[in-house]
């Protein structure tokens, strides 16, 4: 099959680039399975296993699609009147009341349900790209865009700092932040690493006792969860969005109460690093994701709709969900 995958981003991702890394791993697995893969991606993108068609996000993508393509997988905006079989992956939360195309795929069961759909594929990564080390563990980490209030880095800090001498490594944030109003974290036990690449990030996570992830919104999927699990870290988060379907009792603890998160963090070493890693490797790998997408590709090629009716978002993506500090 000749498959075109579209994104408005540059490939490969230079720093974190969660969605871009999923796209990359999907293309790589499709290529391994014998399919011909092309990327419609930002200028200056490079890829050893797929042809790149430069796309600046401004021109009409339809005019760049090769005539002999079998299927287009949109990770970018869907143009009108597409004349090829296609699917669309929606990675983020949609505005309340908005509708999505019938060929839309969501990234978790909860994400789909909140849009009146049952069509989803969990994100997967190529775990062979992660270099594992045998490191001693101490302290905890937060992984995400800390400037977003809904990611609740303050809740992560308050939960971890109740533990005497505990350290929290913030991956994806800075000690001094003006983007959401003035914020300065003075506590020396909280270390901010800024935006980091995969090698640096994986090194920190493999020295961590667990991920502190008290998000205050319905997380669509959360690569931070599966990446941390693969690095042997249990997850301590809130029961919102995809978290209850990803974080089982064997690999973490969920609560929207800071005191209960703190109590669980005190017992972090009672969760098995090897069980966390095996669970992520089995359930959230790029091969499993790709095979799930291929099943949906086959439906699209047969002219079938992935959803009986156009999905419609039912919740407010900007709502701040409860957190009891």
Backbone torsions as a table, in degrees:
resi	resn	phi	psi	omega
1	UNK	NA	141.4	176.8
2	UNK	-103.2	114.1	-169.8
3	UNK	-120.7	129.8	175.1
4	UNK	-105.1	126.5	177.3
5	UNK	-110.6	127.5	-176.0
6	UNK	-108.4	143.2	173.2
7	UNK	-153.7	150.7	175.5
8	UNK	-89.8	-0.8	-175.8
9	UNK	-95.0	167.7	176.2
10	UNK	-87.7	139.7	178.3
11	UNK	-118.3	143.2	-7.7
12	UNK	-75.2	166.6	178.5
13	UNK	-64.1	136.8	-178.3
14	UNK	-84.0	-37.8	178.9
15	UNK	-114.7	-121.5	-174.6
16	UNK	-72.1	-62.2	173.3
17	UNK	49.3	60.7	-175.0
18	UNK	-56.6	-54.0	-178.5
19	UNK	-62.3	-39.9	-178.8
20	UNK	-64.6	-33.8	179.9
21	UNK	-72.2	-35.0	174.5
22	UNK	-63.4	-45.8	178.9
23	UNK	-59.1	-45.1	-179.5
24	UNK	-60.4	-47.5	-178.5
25	UNK	-67.1	-35.2	176.5
26	UNK	-63.4	-47.8	178.9
27	UNK	-61.2	-40.0	-179.8
28	UNK	-64.8	-42.8	179.8
29	UNK	-67.4	-39.9	177.1
30	UNK	-59.8	-40.7	178.6
31	UNK	-65.1	-42.5	178.5
32	UNK	-61.3	-32.0	-179.2
33	UNK	-84.0	4.5	173.6
34	UNK	96.8	6.8	179.1
35	UNK	-89.1	152.2	176.0
36	UNK	-90.2	121.9	-173.5
37	UNK	-113.3	136.8	171.8
38	UNK	-127.0	144.8	174.2
39	UNK	-111.6	130.8	165.5
40	UNK	-95.6	105.3	-169.4
41	UNK	-142.4	168.9	-176.8
42	UNK	-58.0	147.8	176.9
43	UNK	-51.7	150.2	-178.6
44	UNK	74.9	8.3	172.2
45	UNK	-70.7	151.8	179.4
46	UNK	-138.7	145.8	179.2
47	UNK	-157.2	130.8	-179.4
48	UNK	-80.8	-15.5	-174.4
49	UNK	-116.0	0.5	-178.0
50	UNK	-147.5	148.8	174.6
51	UNK	-73.1	140.9	178.0
52	UNK	-105.0	128.0	169.9
53	UNK	-107.0	111.1	-176.7
54	UNK	-61.8	136.5	-177.2
55	UNK	-144.0	118.6	-176.1
56	UNK	-90.3	1.6	178.4
57	UNK	83.4	-7.7	-178.1
58	UNK	-102.2	-36.1	-178.1
59	UNK	-78.3	165.2	-179.5
60	UNK	-73.2	113.1	-176.4
61	UNK	-61.0	-27.5	-177.0
62	UNK	-60.8	-33.1	-179.0
63	UNK	-74.6	-9.7	-179.1
64	UNK	-101.0	-5.6	-177.6
65	UNK	-79.3	122.0	178.9
66	UNK	-58.7	145.1	-175.4
67	UNK	-65.6	-25.7	-175.9
68	UNK	-97.5	17.3	-179.0
69	UNK	-72.3	144.6	178.3
70	UNK	-88.5	-39.6	-176.4
71	UNK	-154.3	144.9	176.0
72	UNK	-113.3	130.4	175.8
73	UNK	-109.9	110.0	-177.1
74	UNK	-89.1	120.0	165.1
75	UNK	-107.4	-1.8	174.4
76	UNK	-108.0	-176.4	-179.9
77	UNK	-59.8	141.4	-179.5
78	UNK	-84.6	119.1	176.0
79	UNK	-69.3	164.6	176.1
80	UNK	-78.9	151.3	170.8
81	UNK	56.3	53.7	176.5
82	UNK	-76.0	130.2	-173.7
83	UNK	-97.5	8.4	-179.7
84	UNK	-117.1	155.1	169.5
85	UNK	-57.5	139.6	-175.9
86	UNK	-153.6	161.0	167.0
87	UNK	-133.0	159.3	-178.9
88	UNK	-129.5	125.7	173.7
89	UNK	-97.0	125.7	175.3
90	UNK	-100.2	108.3	-176.6
91	UNK	-85.5	-28.2	-174.4
92	UNK	-109.1	178.6	175.9
93	UNK	-78.8	140.4	-178.3
94	UNK	-93.6	151.0	175.9
95	UNK	-58.3	144.6	-178.5
96	UNK	-56.7	130.8	178.9
97	UNK	85.9	-10.0	-179.0
98	UNK	-75.4	151.1	179.1
99	UNK	-108.6	152.5	177.9
100	UNK	-116.8	162.3	178.5
101	UNK	-63.9	151.0	-179.9
102	UNK	-63.4	-18.5	-179.7
103	UNK	-94.4	20.5	-177.0
104	UNK	-82.2	138.1	175.9
105	UNK	-115.6	131.7	177.4
106	UNK	-99.2	174.6	-169.3
107	UNK	-109.5	3.1	171.1
108	UNK	-158.5	163.5	178.3
109	UNK	-61.9	-40.9	178.9
110	UNK	-64.9	-42.5	178.3
111	UNK	-58.4	-46.1	178.8
112	UNK	-64.4	-46.2	-177.2
113	UNK	-60.0	-37.6	179.9
114	UNK	-72.5	-4.2	174.8
115	UNK	-118.2	15.1	179.2
116	UNK	67.5	32.4	-176.3
117	UNK	-128.7	161.7	172.3
118	UNK	-120.2	9.5	-174.9
119	UNK	-99.2	113.8	179.4
120	UNK	-151.7	156.3	171.5
121	UNK	-136.7	122.6	176.5
122	UNK	-64.0	140.3	174.5
123	UNK	-64.1	145.0	177.0
124	UNK	-135.8	154.4	178.6
125	UNK	-126.3	161.0	176.9
126	UNK	-85.8	98.6	-174.2
127	UNK	-69.8	-15.3	177.1
128	UNK	-65.9	-16.6	179.0
129	UNK	-80.2	-10.3	-178.6
130	UNK	-94.0	118.5	177.7
131	UNK	-83.4	115.2	-177.1
132	UNK	-86.6	142.0	178.2
133	UNK	-128.6	159.3	177.8
134	UNK	-102.8	87.9	-173.6
135	UNK	-112.8	149.7	171.2
136	UNK	-73.2	152.2	-173.2
137	UNK	-116.6	137.3	174.2
138	UNK	-157.8	147.2	-178.9
139	UNK	73.6	-176.2	-175.6
140	UNK	-133.5	174.6	177.4
141	UNK	-139.8	155.5	171.0
142	UNK	-118.9	135.5	-179.4
143	UNK	-130.8	117.6	180.0
144	UNK	158.0	175.7	179.4
145	UNK	-78.2	96.0	-170.4
146	UNK	-64.3	-22.9	179.9
147	UNK	-68.1	-21.1	177.9
148	UNK	-77.8	118.4	-177.2
149	UNK	-59.8	-32.9	-178.4
150	UNK	-67.4	-18.4	175.3
151	UNK	-76.8	-19.7	168.3
152	UNK	61.3	50.4	176.2
153	UNK	-63.9	-29.4	177.6
154	UNK	-63.1	-39.7	177.2
155	UNK	-65.0	-37.1	177.3
156	UNK	-64.3	-42.5	-179.1
157	UNK	-64.7	-48.9	-177.4
158	UNK	-63.0	-36.5	-179.8
159	UNK	-67.3	-43.9	-177.0
160	UNK	-74.9	-34.7	-174.4
161	UNK	-74.2	-10.5	174.1
162	UNK	-71.4	-14.9	179.6
163	UNK	-92.1	122.3	-175.6
164	UNK	-57.8	127.7	176.5
165	UNK	71.0	0.5	179.6
166	UNK	-66.5	147.7	175.6
167	UNK	-114.4	150.0	175.0
168	UNK	-126.9	124.3	177.5
169	UNK	-98.3	118.9	-178.3
170	UNK	-98.0	110.1	178.4
171	UNK	-100.1	109.9	-178.5
172	UNK	112.4	22.9	-179.6
173	UNK	-158.8	171.3	-175.6
174	UNK	-130.2	151.9	-177.7
175	UNK	-62.2	-40.0	177.9
176	UNK	-109.2	123.5	-174.2
177	UNK	-138.0	129.9	178.7
178	UNK	-112.5	-7.1	-171.1
179	UNK	-67.0	-27.0	178.3
180	UNK	-120.8	36.9	-172.7
181	UNK	92.5	162.1	-176.1
182	UNK	-64.8	128.3	176.8
183	UNK	-145.5	126.3	178.3
184	UNK	-133.7	126.8	179.6
185	UNK	-104.6	111.5	-174.2
186	UNK	-88.1	-20.8	-172.9
187	UNK	-59.1	119.3	-178.2
188	UNK	-70.7	-12.3	177.9
189	UNK	-82.4	-3.9	175.0
190	UNK	-105.3	117.6	-178.9
191	UNK	-108.3	125.0	-179.8
192	UNK	-99.1	128.0	-176.7
193	UNK	-106.2	-6.0	-178.2
194	UNK	71.3	-160.7	177.8
195	UNK	-83.5	124.4	-171.9
196	UNK	-123.8	161.0	177.0
197	UNK	-87.4	176.6	-173.3
198	UNK	-62.4	-42.1	-177.0
199	UNK	-62.1	-47.6	179.8
200	UNK	-62.9	-48.4	-177.8
201	UNK	-59.0	-46.9	-178.7
202	UNK	-64.3	-33.7	177.0
203	UNK	-63.3	-43.3	178.5
204	UNK	-65.5	-44.4	-176.7
205	UNK	-65.4	-34.1	-178.9
206	UNK	-76.9	-4.2	172.8
207	UNK	-108.3	8.2	-174.8
208	UNK	-102.4	149.3	176.2
209	UNK	-82.2	-17.3	-179.7
210	UNK	172.1	159.9	175.9
211	UNK	-90.3	128.6	174.1
212	UNK	-102.2	115.3	-167.5
213	UNK	-139.6	65.5	-174.4
214	UNK	-87.4	59.3	-176.1
215	UNK	-61.4	150.6	-178.9
216	UNK	-117.1	36.7	174.4
217	UNK	-149.6	172.8	177.3
218	UNK	-81.3	95.3	-178.8
219	UNK	-63.1	124.0	-179.4
220	UNK	-62.4	-45.6	176.0
221	UNK	-142.8	-72.6	178.6
222	UNK	98.3	79.3	176.9
223	UNK	-60.3	-27.0	177.8
224	UNK	-56.0	-33.0	-179.7
225	UNK	-66.4	-53.3	-173.9
226	UNK	-72.4	-34.8	177.0
227	UNK	-64.3	-43.5	179.5
228	UNK	-64.9	-42.3	178.5
229	UNK	-60.4	-43.2	-179.6
230	UNK	-64.5	-29.5	176.8
231	UNK	-83.0	10.4	174.0
232	UNK	87.6	16.4	-175.1
233	UNK	-105.4	123.1	169.8
234	UNK	-65.7	158.8	-176.8
235	UNK	-109.4	132.2	177.2
236	UNK	-119.6	102.2	-172.1
237	UNK	-143.5	-168.6	-179.4
238	UNK	-97.8	156.2	-175.1
239	UNK	-86.8	50.6	-174.7
240	UNK	-117.3	149.2	176.3
241	UNK	60.4	-130.7	-175.0
242	UNK	-77.8	-11.8	-170.1
243	UNK	-57.5	-43.3	-179.5
244	UNK	-63.6	-27.5	178.9
245	UNK	-85.3	-16.6	179.9
246	UNK	-99.3	-39.9	-174.0
247	UNK	-100.8	99.0	175.2
248	UNK	-85.5	169.6	179.9
249	UNK	-62.0	-24.0	179.1
250	UNK	-72.5	-19.7	-173.9
251	UNK	-127.0	13.4	177.8
252	UNK	167.9	-170.8	-175.3
253	UNK	-144.8	136.9	-177.9
254	UNK	-123.6	134.7	175.2
255	UNK	-164.7	152.8	173.6
256	UNK	-101.4	17.7	177.4
257	UNK	-111.9	122.8	-176.6
258	UNK	-59.9	-39.6	-178.0
259	UNK	-62.9	-37.2	179.6
260	UNK	-72.2	-35.6	174.6
261	UNK	-62.4	-43.2	179.2
262	UNK	-60.0	-45.5	179.2
263	UNK	-58.9	-40.3	179.0
264	UNK	-68.4	-39.0	178.5
265	UNK	-60.6	-35.4	178.7
266	UNK	-60.7	-26.0	-178.4
267	UNK	-107.1	22.6	-173.2
268	UNK	-56.2	-35.6	-176.9
269	UNK	-75.2	0.0	175.1
270	UNK	-82.1	-13.0	173.1
271	UNK	-87.5	142.9	-176.1
272	UNK	-86.0	124.5	176.8
273	UNK	-62.6	-38.9	-178.2
274	UNK	-68.5	-37.0	177.0
275	UNK	-65.8	-41.4	177.4
276	UNK	-59.2	-46.2	-178.2
277	UNK	-65.6	-46.0	-178.9
278	UNK	-63.1	-38.4	179.5
279	UNK	-63.0	-46.0	179.1
280	UNK	-66.5	-42.0	-178.4
281	UNK	-62.7	-37.6	-176.7
282	UNK	-77.9	-37.8	-169.0
283	UNK	-101.9	-21.3	-172.8
284	UNK	-130.5	45.5	178.7
285	UNK	-99.1	159.5	-175.1
286	UNK	-68.9	-28.7	177.7
287	UNK	-65.7	-45.8	179.1
288	UNK	-61.9	-44.1	177.4
289	UNK	-58.8	-46.0	-175.8
290	UNK	-65.6	-42.1	177.9
291	UNK	-63.5	-35.3	176.9
292	UNK	-66.5	-41.7	177.5
293	UNK	-66.0	-38.5	179.7
294	UNK	-60.6	-36.1	176.8
295	UNK	-63.7	-37.1	177.1
296	UNK	-73.8	-34.9	175.6
297	UNK	-58.8	-42.3	-178.4
298	UNK	-62.7	-38.4	176.6
299	UNK	-63.8	-44.3	-180.0
300	UNK	-63.7	-38.1	179.2
301	UNK	-66.7	-26.7	177.2
302	UNK	-83.5	0.6	-179.7
303	UNK	82.3	15.3	-178.8
304	UNK	-89.4	149.5	174.4
305	UNK	-84.7	140.9	178.4
306	UNK	-77.7	-20.6	176.0
307	UNK	-130.8	138.7	-179.0
308	UNK	-63.0	-36.7	177.0
309	UNK	-134.6	164.1	-178.6
310	UNK	-63.2	124.2	178.3
311	UNK	-59.8	144.8	179.2
312	UNK	-132.4	128.8	-178.5
313	UNK	-69.2	135.5	-175.6
314	UNK	-110.8	-9.4	-177.9
315	UNK	-124.6	166.2	-179.7
316	UNK	-87.6	113.6	-178.0
317	UNK	-68.3	-15.6	-179.3
318	UNK	-94.8	-0.7	179.8
319	UNK	-65.8	139.3	176.4
320	UNK	-98.3	114.8	-174.6
321	UNK	-82.1	158.1	-172.0
322	UNK	-60.9	141.3	173.1
323	UNK	-144.7	121.9	-175.7
324	UNK	-104.0	106.2	-175.3
325	UNK	-84.2	NA	NA
